Amino acid sequence: MISRWSLTQRVCDVSLKHMRLSRWSGICRPNVLFNEKLIISSLHNISKRFMMDNPNQDDSPHATVQATQFQQVSEGKATIVQPESVFYNPVQQFNRDITIAFISEFAKDHLEHVKEQRLKKNELDTVTDDMAELVVGKSHPNGLRILEGLGASGLRSVRFGLEIPGVKKIVCNDFDKQAAEVIQRNIDRNNLQHLVEASCADASMLMYQNKRFEDRFDVVDLDPYGTAVPFFDAAVQAVRDGGLLCVTCTDAAVLCGANVPEKCFTMYGSMPVKSRFCHEMALRVILRCLEAHASKYSRYIVPLASLSVDFYFRIFVKVYTGQLKAKFSAAHTGMVYHCPGCGSFITQPLSEVSATKGDNYRFSAAKGPKVSEVCVHCGSHHRIGGPMYLGPLHDRGYMERVIGHVLSEPGKFGTAKRIEGMLSMAGEELDTPLYWEIDGLYQTVHCEPMKLVTIMSAVLNAGYQVSYSHACKNSLKTDAPNSVIWDIIRAHVKNSDIKTKRNVPGTPGYKILSVPPSLEVNFDTHPDAVPKSCAQNLLRFQPNPQENWGPKPRAKRQGDDDAMVNRRLQNQGKKKRKLTDGNEDSSNNKDCNNDGSKIE
């Protein structure tokens, strides 16, 4: 039996087809064309009248979409249904896996925090109950209250409920009504009605409504399409003291300064520089923006992990309340002077801190600048970037706990090897801001490259620290000054072939090599030149996981397909219509004077 909706749609299709055929077959004159937009609107109104005859019949267009355009997605312990109108990117399974690992460890800290609070209040009878065994999928009376601000299909929240122990309640929110309906369907599908609650509201307003001390969430997870900046102000107020804030930003092109630095400034309040270290700078720009919002409310952040992953950035921070420590945000905020010619850089803090009597501190403006107008190595003019966060990006102890949690449950995480490799590499990083890309050093002077172990040994033998960076494969992160790095390159050039044709006078490479090295460089292999993550052959930089890999386009909302069909119908044959109209007008004007009167 054909439903009324299907019958009406067939009538619309046949009518529009007949209209187009009759037009081009000469049945109707070119200057007497059908108004397709009006006809489409009229036919849709007719279809609505047919549907109003029996409102209980579920043959609406949205019901048809739900019946035919859903796909089943399985990830972790969750199995959900996913429509085309709700965003989903399978490549970000790593994002979801590592978030579950971090929150699982945070749940243990949370229950210890609850125990301490109970002991302070002398509520000894309830301590045993608070430390009850953590069970996955069961609501814990004093467990975590988690908010996922932008839930899409609800896959992340469903996995939270099925894989994280010690959870009290999860609120999965999305502003789109259809997405909220899909979330509820997936909650029912996985039998999590007692643990996960679907919400349809503006994410910022929902967090503002829960900013009171007793209503704050223990964990807030923000994973939007693009930037998360519009939600920062509400998020730093909606998470409890010592709570966990998880943030994803996928606007890497903006944060890395790819031809739109003004866009980054309007969004994050920082000016990026186009450089080799752009991915780490992007992390520091996000942290500075987040800390700036928190400090307005006498709150401050403590980064647990700040990761540059594929095409996005994932940050885990704890948010605390404290007026004194919030003032220290000025001490670890600063600018960077970058030389576009040779890639040299130096950071400049905005404030200096000195201790006074007791626990008091004195803050003053920093002295500077540390550089001259032009680079002392190649003579190029410096570029100024920032402000950005200059403090530590990671908490090594916490990341080791997360690695231990992942390894203790083999088979639970599909991306376990990459989690282990990336967190191990991030834990080996120095706290020194930014890094060199080694390929850029060789390209500047046009010489053959040397092994990573060799250049790292040279830095270590010179008495400085060195490490890799998880944000770049061929990176060099060190506390050595720029002059030491270029002395090592000069010493290497003496023992290697150099393309003298390209190092002509006036180029950065020529100016750098024209200065003799002032450091006696030792290239002997140092025992600490190979980090543990490399020696253990951990998975640190994986190849692209699938074809057409990367960020996905926005999900199609309700009505987008119909609007696209309407636009296609309206624009079909547009050029031919213009030509026909022009020919008709010219043929009509052949027998007319310039003033429009007919020729006698």
N, C-alpha and C positions, 0 to 999 in steps of 0.2 A: 504494500500500500504506500502510495506517495504522499508525503506530508504536505500540508498547505504551504509551508515555507519553501520546500523544494519545488513545488508546482509554480509558485510565484517567481522564484529565481529563474526557472526555465522560460516563463513568459517574458521576463526582463531580457534575458539573453537573446531570445528569438526576435523581440521587438527591436533591440539595438542592432542586431545583425541585419534585419530587414531594412532598417533606416540607413545603414552604411551602404548596403548594396544598391538600394534605390537611388541614393545620391549619386554614386559614381556611374550608374548605368544610364543616367540621363533622364530618369523619370521626373526628377525635380530640377528646377533651374538652379544654377550655382548661386544666384543672388537671393534665393529663397531657401535658405538652409535650415535644417532642424536645429533647435536649441537642445543639444544633447544633455547639458546639465539639468535643464528643466525637466526633460523626459525622464532622466535617471531619478531625479528627486520625486517625480510623480509616481513612478513605478514602485519606489521604495515606500512611499506613503500608502499605496494600494496594498503592498505586502503587509504593512503594519496593521491595516484594517482587517485583513484576513486573520492575522494572529490574534487580534482582540476578540474574535468570535469565541475562542476557547483558550483562555489564559492558562489553564492547567496543563495543556499539552506542551511537552518539553521538546519542541522541534525548532528552537530558536537558533540563530547562527552560532552563538557562543556554545550551546550544547553540542552542535556539530563539531566545533573546534576541539572541545574537550574530548569528544569521542574519537576523533581521527588524528589529531596532531600531538598527542602525548607520546613521549618515549620514556621507557623505564631506565633508570640510572641506578647502578649499584656501586657504592664506594664505602670502604670500611665495613661496618656492620649495618649500614643503612641501605634501604632500597626505596627509592622515591619515584614519582612520576614527574616528568619535566616537560612543560609545554614550550612552544617556540616563543611565546610572548613573555617568558620569564627568563632572565639572564642566567647562563650557566657556562663555565669554562672548565673543562676537564683537566687542563694543564695546571690549574691551581690546586690540585690535590695536595701538593707539597705544602702549600699555604695552610690548608685545613689540617693536615697531619701534624705539622709542627705546632699549630695553635692548640690542638688537643693535648699534645705532650706538655706544653707550657702550663696550660690550665690545670692539668692533672697534678703536676707538682705544686702548683699554687694552692690547690684544694687542701693538700696536707698542711701547708703553712697557715691556711685560713682556720682550720680546726685547732691548730696549736694556739692561734690568736684568740679563738673563742674560749679555749681552756684558760688562758691567762686572764681574760676578762672575767670569767666566772670566779677564779680564785681571788682576784682583787675584790670582788663583791661578796666574798665568803659564801658563795653558793656551791659548797662542796658536794652536795647531794646530786647536783646535775652534771658534775664533771665527767663521771663515768658514762652517762648517757651521751654527752657531747662527743666523746671519743669512741663511740660505737664503731663497729667494723664498717668500712666504706664498701658499698655495694653498687655496682654499675646498674643503672636503670631504675633505681629505687630512690625516692625522695628522702634526703637526710634532713632531720628537723633543724639542724644548725649548719646546713651545707651552704654552698655558693648560690647566690642569686646572680644569674647571668643575663645580660641584655645583648642581643644581636640586633643592631639598629637597622640594618638593611639586609633582610633575610632572603629576598628573591624567592627561590623555591623551598627554602627551609632546610636544605641539605646539611648545612653546617650545624644548625641547632639540633637536628635529628641525630647527627653523629655525636654531638655533645651529650645528649641524653642517653645514648646507647654505649658510649665509650669512656665517659669521665665519671669516676666515682666521687661521692661526696657532694652531690648537687641537690639543692633544695627546689629551685625553680628556674626555668629558662623562659625568657620572653623573646619570641621571634617576631620582629616587626618589619613591615614594609608599607610604604606609602601607597603603592598600587593595590587597588581592590582585588583584582584578579590574582595577583601574587599572594595576597593574604588568604584567599580561598584555596590556592594550591598548597600553601603552608599547612592549613588546617587539614587538608586531605592527606598530606604526607604524615602529619602527626597521627592521624587516625590509622593510617596504613601501618605504622610502626608501633602502635599501641602505647603511645607516650602521652596520652591525655592527662595523666596525673602529674607529669613532669614538665611538659612544654606547653606554652600558651601562645596562640597566634594573636597578633595585634596588627591593626591597620591604622597607622597614625604617622604624622610627621616625626621623623626620628629626633630632631632637635627639640620639638615641643614635648615629646615623651620623656626625654632626659631632663628638660627643665622642670617638668612636673614631678620628677623624682629626685630633686636636688636637696630636699630636706635631709637632715642628718639620719633620721630613722628610715628613710625611704631609699637611700642610695644603694646602688648595685655593687656587688663585690667584683664583678668583671664586666667590662663594656668592650664589645668587639665591633669595630667599624671597618667594613670592607666594601666601599662604594665603587661605582664605575667612575674612574677619574680621581679627582682630588678629594680628600677627606676634610679639608680646611673648614668648610661651612659647619661642620659638626664639632669642631674642637672646643669652642666656648662652652657648649652644653655638656660635652663629655667630661671635661675636667671638673665639672661641678656635680655630675651624677654618679661618679665613682667614689666609694668610701675611702677613708683615710687608710693608706696602705693597700688600696685596691689595685687591680691589674687593668690596664688600658691597652688594647691591641688595635693597631691602626695599619691599614693598607692604603697606599697611594699608587695608582697606576699611570699617572701623568708624567712618565719619565722624560718625555721630550721637553716638557715645560721645565721640570726641575733641573735637567742637565744643560739648560741654556741653548737649546737647538734653535737658534735664530729668533726666539721669542723671549728674551730676558725680561721685557716689560710685563709679560703675562705672569711670570714667576713672581715679580715684585708685587703686582696687584693681588695675587692670591696669597703668597707666603710672607710678603714684606721683606724679601731678600733679593738681591741681584746676583744671579749666577754668572760664572765665567765659563767660556767654552774651553775646556781643558781636558787633560788625560785623567784627572782625578774626579771627574764630574759625578760619578756614581756615589762616592763617599760624601762629596759635598752636598749632594741631594739629600742624603740621610741627615746630615747636620743641619740643613735648612729646615727640614721637617721638624726635627727636635727643637730647634730654636723657636719656631712658630708655636709648637705645642707648649713649650715652657713659657713663652710670652703670655699665652692665654691663662696658664695656671697661676703665674705670679700675680696676676691682677686680683686673685682671690686668696692671696697669701698661701699658695700651694706651690709645690715644686715636684719635679719628676726625677726618677732614678731609672735610667735605661737598664733593662735586663739583656736585651739583644736588639741590635739594629742591623737589619739584613737587606742587602741588595740582591734580589732574586730575579733572574731572567729579565722581564720587562716591568717589574714592579718593585716596590719597597715595603717591607714588613717590619714593624717596630713593636716591641713589647716594653712597656714602662710601668713602674709603680708610681702612684700619685700619693703624696703626703701633704699634710698641712703643717706649716711652720713659718712664721713671719721672718725669722732671722735667716733660715736657710733659703727662703725664697729670694732674699736680697742677693744671694751669691750667684744668681742667674747673670748678673752683670759681669761677674768675674770670669765665667767661662762662656762668654759671648764675645765674638770678635770678627774681624775682617781678614781677608786674604789678599795679598799682593801677588799677582801672577804675571809672569813674563810670557807673552805669546810667541816670542822668538825661540827661546831655548827650553821653555817649560819650567823654569825655576819658580819657586814660590816661597813665601814666608807669611806666617800668620801674625796678626796684631790684636791682642785682647783690648777690649774697650775700657776695662777697669782694673785697678790695682787694689789689693786688699792687704791691710796691715793690722796685726793684733794690737789691742790696747789693754787697758786694765780689765782683769777678770775675763769674762767670756765675750767681751765686746770687740767689735772690729770697725775699722775705719776704711771706707770706700772712697776712692778718688779716681779721677780720669787718668787713663794710662798715658804714658809719654810716648811720643812717636813723631813721625812714622819711622819704621825700622829700615826703610829702603829709600833710595833717592828716586828722582823722577824716571830715570832710565836704569835698565838692568846693568849691573857691574860686570856681568859675564859676556853678554852679547850686544848690549847697547840698545835693545828694544825698549819701548815705553811700557811701563807696568799697567795692568788692568786691575781694578779694585772690585772684589766680590764680597758679598755678605750683606748683613750680619749672619753669622751661623754659630752653631753650638760647637764649642771647643773641648768639652769634657769627654770622659770615657764613653764609648759606644756600647760596651757590653759589661755584663757581670759574669766573670769566668766561673765562679763557683756555682752560680745558678745554671749556667749552660752545661756544666759537667753533670749536674743532677738530672737535667733533661735528657742528656745522652744516656745516662744510666737507666732512666725510665724506659727509653725506647729500646735499648738492648735487652732489658729484662722481660719484654713481652714480644718475642720474635713472632713475626707473621701478622701482628696487629696493624702495623703501618706499612702501606705500600711503598712509601718513599723513605724507609728507615735508613738505607745506606746513604742517601743524600743528606738526610738530617744529621747523621753522625759525622759525615765529612765536612759539611758546611759549618756546623757548630764547633767542631774541633779546630778548623782553620780560623774561625772568628775568635776562638779563645786564645789562639797563639798571637794575635795581632798586638802590636804596641798601641799604647794610648795616644801616641803622637798623631796629631791631625794630618790627614791627607797622605798621598803616596806618589811615588814616581812610577810611570810606566816605562819599563826598561827598553822596549822597542823604540820609544820616543827619543831616548838618549842616543841610540845608535843612528837613528834617522837624522838627528840634528847635525852630527859630525860626519855622516855618510861612511861609516866603518862597519866591518863585520862584527856580528854579535859574539859575545862570549857566554859561557854556560851560566845559568842562574847561580849555581853553587860557587862559581868563581867570583862573581861580583859581590855576592853576600859574604864570602870569606874575606874579601878585601875590606869591606866595611867593618866586619867584626875585628879583623887584625888591626884596624886603625883605632880601635878602642870605643866603637859606638855600637848601639843596638840596631838590630834589623829584623824584619819579618816580612811575610807576604801579607796581602790583603784579600779577603774573600770576595771583594767587589771587582777585582780585576785579575785575570789569569797571570800575566807577566808583570807583576807589581813589585815594588820595592818600598817598604815602609820603614823609615829610619829616623833617628834623632840626630843624624849627622847633618851638618850645615851644607848648603848648596856647593860651597867651594870644595869640600871633600869629595862629593860625588863627581864633580867635573875633573878633579885631579886624578881620580881613578880612571875616568874615561880617557884622559890624556895619556896616562901610563899605558893603557890598553892599546891606544892607537899606535904607539911606538912599535908594538910587536904584531901589528896586523896590517892588512892591506887597506888602503883608504882611497876613495874615489876623488882624486884631487881636482878633476874637472868640475865637480859640483861644488866644492868648497872654494868658491871664488871670493875675492875681497868684497866685503860688505855684507856677507851672509853670516848668520849666527855661528855656524860651524867654524868658519874661518877665524872669527874673532876669538872663539874659545880656544882653538888649537894654537893660536899665535902666542898664547901666554904659557910659559913653561910651568910644569907642576911644582907646587911648593911642598908636597907631601911625598914621602918615600912610601910607595905602595907595595904591600906584600900580598901576592895572589895565592899563597899556600892555602890548601884546603883547611878550613876551620872545623872542629868537631861539631859545632852548633849551627853549621851552615844549612843543614838539611832538617827542616822541622819534622816533628813526629807524624803529622798528618800526611806528609809526603813520603816519609820512610815506610809508613804502614800502608801506603797505596790506597788511601781512602778516596771515596768518590767525592771530588770537590767541584769539578766543572764538567757537567754531563753534556752530551750532544743534544740537539733538538729532539724532543721525545716523539714527535709525530709530524706529519705533513701539514702545511699551513699553520704552523705552530706560532703562538704569540697571542697578543690581546685580541679579544673578540669584539665585534660591533655591538652596539646597544641592542637589547632585545626589542622585538616588535610588539608594540602595545595594541590593545584592542582597537579595531577600526583602521589600523594602518594599512592592512591589505585592501580593504574596501576603498580607502582614499587613494591608494596607488592605482587601483583599477579605474577609478573615476578619472584620475589625471591622464592615464594612458588613453582612455576613450576620448577625452577632450582634445588631446594633442595628436591623435592619430590623423595623418594626412594633413597636418596644419600647413606645411609648405605648399602642397598641391592646391589647397583651398586659396592660399594667398595668390598663387600664380593664376588660378582660374578667375578669381575676383579681379585681378589686375587686367587680364585679357578682356574680360567682359566690359570693364569700365572703358578701356581704350577703344574697343569696337563701338561702344555707344557714343564715344566722343568724336568719331571720325567725321560724322555729318553735322558737327556743331562748330560754331564760331568760338573765339576765345572767351566771349562773354556768356557762352552756354546757349545762345540762340541758334535755331536751326538754319542751316544754309539753304537759301532759296535756289 
